Amino acid sequence: MKTIILYASTHHGNTKKIVERMAKKMGARTVDVVKEGIPDISPYKLIGLASGVYFGGFHETLVKFAQEAQFTPAQRVFLADTCGIGWKDYTGSIRRLLESRGVTCQGRFQCRGYDTYGPWKLIGGIARKHPDETDLRKAEIFAKRMVKG
């Protein structure tokens, strides 16, 4: 299945790490939307949106994409994020946005990632060793499940 993962990973590369592992399992193309911009998604049947958490949600570039993209009924979407504190579902707002546009999200993946934003910088950051190998293996398992549908 032709797959693409659009991602934003601007601080420590946490999201990029999980995206690379997922893409390897899926045979997916990856696009850093902050550096490369938004590509044409029309040839893809499975589209992943992955982001670090910025002010409680996905990167603004991916939110704008979710607001404006023209999805076809045949396309499936999944979401992934990395966050310093994993106590809530940070995919909720973008998932609701997509669903309000008739796009069904087939799954979500979240793991902790090294975070030095705001007050965390004063203590050297949190989730310092994440994503770790266990997180990356879970990302691979999730990726296989998304391809199977």
C-alpha positions as CSV (number, residue, x, y, z in Angstrom):
1,M,0.0,0.0,0.0
2,K,1.4,3.4,-1.0
3,T,2.1,5.2,2.3
4,I,3.4,8.6,3.3
5,I,4.1,10.0,6.7
6,L,4.1,13.8,7.1
7,Y,5.9,14.9,10.2
8,A,7.2,17.9,12.3
9,S,10.1,17.2,14.6
10,T,11.8,20.5,15.5
11,H,13.6,20.2,18.9
12,H,15.3,16.9,19.7
13,G,14.3,14.7,16.8
14,N,12.0,12.5,18.9
15,T,9.3,12.4,16.3
16,K,11.7,11.9,13.5
17,K,13.0,8.7,15.3
18,I,9.6,7.1,15.5
19,V,8.7,8.1,12.0
20,E,11.9,6.6,10.5
21,R,11.2,3.3,12.3
22,M,7.5,3.3,11.2
23,A,8.5,4.1,7.6
24,K,11.0,1.4,7.5
25,K,8.4,-1.2,8.5
26,M,5.8,0.2,6.1
27,G,8.0,1.0,3.1
28,A,6.7,4.6,3.5
29,R,7.9,7.9,2.2
30,T,8.6,10.5,4.9
31,V,8.3,14.2,4.5
32,D,9.5,16.8,7.1
33,V,6.8,19.4,6.5
34,V,8.6,22.1,8.3
35,K,11.7,21.8,6.1
36,E,10.2,20.4,2.9
37,G,6.6,21.7,2.8
38,I,3.5,19.8,2.0
39,P,3.6,17.3,-0.8
40,D,0.8,16.1,-3.1
41,I,-1.0,13.4,-1.1
42,S,-3.2,12.2,-4.0
43,P,-1.2,9.1,-4.8
44,Y,-1.2,7.7,-1.3
45,K,-3.7,5.4,0.3
46,L,-2.3,5.6,3.8
47,I,-1.3,8.9,5.3
48,G,0.4,9.4,8.6
49,L,0.6,12.7,10.5
50,A,3.2,12.8,13.2
51,S,4.3,15.6,15.4
52,G,6.0,16.6,18.6
53,V,3.6,18.2,21.0
54,Y,3.6,22.0,20.8
55,F,1.4,23.9,23.3
56,G,-0.7,20.8,23.8
57,G,-1.2,19.8,20.2
58,F,0.3,19.1,16.8
59,H,2.7,21.4,15.0
60,E,0.8,24.3,13.3
61,T,1.9,23.2,9.8
62,L,0.2,19.8,10.3
63,V,-2.9,21.5,11.7
64,K,-3.2,23.7,8.7
65,F,-2.7,20.7,6.4
66,A,-5.5,18.9,8.2
67,Q,-7.8,22.0,7.8
68,E,-7.1,22.3,4.0
69,A,-6.1,19.0,2.5
70,Q,-8.4,17.3,0.0
71,F,-8.7,13.7,1.2
72,T,-10.4,11.1,-0.9
73,P,-12.8,8.5,0.6
74,A,-10.2,5.8,-0.2
75,Q,-7.5,7.4,1.9
76,R,-6.8,6.3,5.5
77,V,-5.1,8.5,8.1
78,F,-3.2,7.6,11.3
79,L,-1.7,9.9,13.9
80,A,1.5,9.7,16.0
81,D,3.1,12.0,18.5
82,T,5.9,12.3,21.0
83,C,5.5,14.2,24.2
84,G,7.4,14.9,27.4
85,I,4.5,14.0,29.7
86,G,2.3,11.1,28.3
87,W,-0.6,11.5,30.6
88,K,-3.2,12.7,28.0
89,D,-4.1,12.1,24.3
90,Y,-2.5,14.9,22.4
91,T,-4.0,13.7,19.1
92,G,-7.5,14.7,20.2
93,S,-7.8,18.1,18.6
94,I,-6.4,17.2,15.2
95,R,-8.4,14.0,15.2
96,R,-11.6,15.9,15.9
97,L,-10.7,18.4,13.2
98,L,-10.1,15.6,10.6
99,E,-13.3,13.8,11.7
100,S,-15.3,17.0,11.3
101,R,-14.1,17.0,7.7
102,G,-15.2,13.4,7.2
103,V,-11.8,11.8,7.6
104,T,-11.6,8.8,9.8
105,C,-8.4,8.2,11.8
106,Q,-7.7,4.6,11.9
107,G,-5.3,4.7,14.8
108,R,-3.0,6.7,17.0
109,F,0.4,6.2,18.5
110,Q,2.0,8.2,21.3
111,C,5.3,7.8,23.2
112,R,7.4,10.0,25.5
113,G,10.2,12.1,24.0
114,Y,13.0,14.2,25.5
115,D,11.5,17.6,26.4
116,T,13.4,20.7,27.4
117,Y,10.6,23.2,26.8
118,G,9.8,25.9,29.3
119,P,10.4,25.0,33.0
120,W,11.7,21.5,32.0
121,K,14.9,23.3,30.7
122,L,15.7,24.4,34.2
123,I,16.0,20.8,35.4
124,G,17.8,19.4,32.3
125,G,14.6,18.2,30.6
126,I,12.3,15.2,31.2
127,A,11.9,11.9,29.4
128,R,15.6,12.2,28.7
129,K,16.2,8.8,27.2
130,H,13.0,8.6,25.1
131,P,12.0,7.5,22.7
132,D,14.0,4.4,23.7
133,E,14.3,1.1,21.9
134,T,11.1,-0.2,23.6
135,D,9.2,2.9,22.3
136,L,10.6,2.3,18.8
137,R,9.6,-1.3,18.7
138,K,6.1,-0.3,19.8
139,A,6.1,2.2,16.9
140,E,7.0,-0.7,14.5
141,I,4.2,-2.8,15.8
142,F,1.8,0.0,15.4
143,A,3.0,0.7,11.8
144,K,2.4,-3.0,10.9
145,R,-1.1,-2.8,12.3
146,M,-1.8,0.4,10.2
147,V,-0.7,-1.3,7.0
148,K,-2.9,-4.3,7.7
149,G,-5.9,-2.0,8.3
